[in-house]
C-alpha cells in the first residue's frame, strides 16, 4: 500500500483532524507534512506574532506525533514544489489537505490539483464546523445576512468529532528541518499549540463576554485560527449558546469569503465612501494615543498581547472607520500586523461590518466610544490597566480626562466625540 501525505495547513492538531484521519485510514505509513510557505510572506500576512505562535504549534504537533511513534516533516519553500518533492522521496500516492477559503488558499489548492490530479484529496469542514457552501439560500451561492445563515446552520447536519489517532507511523529517511525560533512583537503573546489550546478550553468558564475588565471571553481564537482546536469539536462540546453563536459567525464569514474572495480587499457592498486621510491620526490610533481612553486601552492591549477583547475590537474599529472616517483597510491591515488570531475572513469582514461596507444590515451604525465605555467598562478598570497615565483617576472619570481641572499627561482627543449614540463622525 503506497504512502500518503497529510499536508497540514491551518489544522495543526491531532484531535478531530479529518485530513490525518483519512490519510491513516487509507495507508500505512503516512507523512505528516507542513511547509513553511514562502508564498505567505509575499501576501504580507507573515508577521512576527503569528510566526512565533505558529512555531509553538509546530513544536507541539511534532511532540504529539512523536508520542504516537511518528514525527512532523517540516520543509520550507513553495508548498506545491515541496509537497511534490516529499511525495517523490516517500513514494507517496495520495495527498490529503483541508479546503481553505481565502484567495491564497484557493490558488494553492488549484496548483496542488494541477500537480497531483486525482491523487489530491481535499477535505471540507476541517477549518470550520460547517463547510462553506454546505447551506445556501435559494438561487444564491452564499448567505449575505447572518440571521438566516444561523437558522440554516443550526438545522444542518454536521459531522461527529474524530478521536486523536493512537499511532502515526512515518516512513524512515524523509528529511525535515528544525522548527525555527521566532521572537514575537508582543511581549505577552500566549503559547501556541494543541495542548495549550485544549488546556485553555478546559479551564474556561463562560462569563460576561462583553465586560471589558472581567474578560470573560474564551481566548480560543488563536487556537481556532491555527487549527489547534476544532470548531466542530468546540460546537459539539459546549452548551453555551453565546459561544456557539460566535462559532457560527466565524463559519458565516468563511462562507462569505469563500464565495467572494475579493472581499478581503474590496468593499463587499460599495457605498461610495470618501475616506478621510491623515497619517498623524492613523499613527495616533495605532499607538493608542487618540485621547479617547477606551480606544487607546484597546490598541495598547493589542500591542502588548497580540490579541484584543472582542468588544474593544468593535470600539476601536468603529472609532477609526466611523468617527475618524478612515478607510477600513488601514485598520484591518494594522490588526493583521499584530493579531495572533489574524484570520483573513474574520478580520476583514468584521472590519467591513463595522465600516458599513460589509454584511451589516444597518450600514450607518456608529458605536459611540463614550457610551460603549460607560456600558462595558463603567468603573474604568479596563482603561486603568492599559493606560497607566490615567490609572490614578477614580471610577468613570477615567473615560473623560479632558473634563478635569488638572489635566493628566495624556493627549487631548483627536476629534470632538459624539454625544448621541448613533451620531455620525466626519461627514462622508
Buried (B, 14 or more C-beta within 10 A) or exposed (E): EEBBBBBBBBBBBBBBBBBBBBBBEBBBBBBBBBBBBBBBEEEEBBBBBBBBBBBBBBBBBBBBBEEBEBBBBBBEBBBBBBBBBBBEBBEBBBBBBBBBBBBBBBEBBEBBBEBBEEBBBBBBBBBBBBBBBBBBEEEEEBBBEBEEBBEBBEEEEBBEBBEBBEEBBBBEEBEBEEBBEBEBBBEEBBBBBBBBBBEBBEEBEBEEBBBBBBBBBBBBBBBBBBBBBBBBBBBBEBEBEEBBBBBBBBBBBBBBBBBBBEBBEEBBEEEEBEBBEEEEBBEBBBEBBBBBBBBBBBBBBBBBBBBBBBBBBBBBBBBBBBBBBBBBBBBBBBBBBBBBBBBBBBBBBBBBBBBBBBBBEEBEBBBBBBBBBBEBBBEBBBBBBBBEEBEEBEEBEBBBBBEEEEEBEBBEBBBEBBEEEEEEBEEE
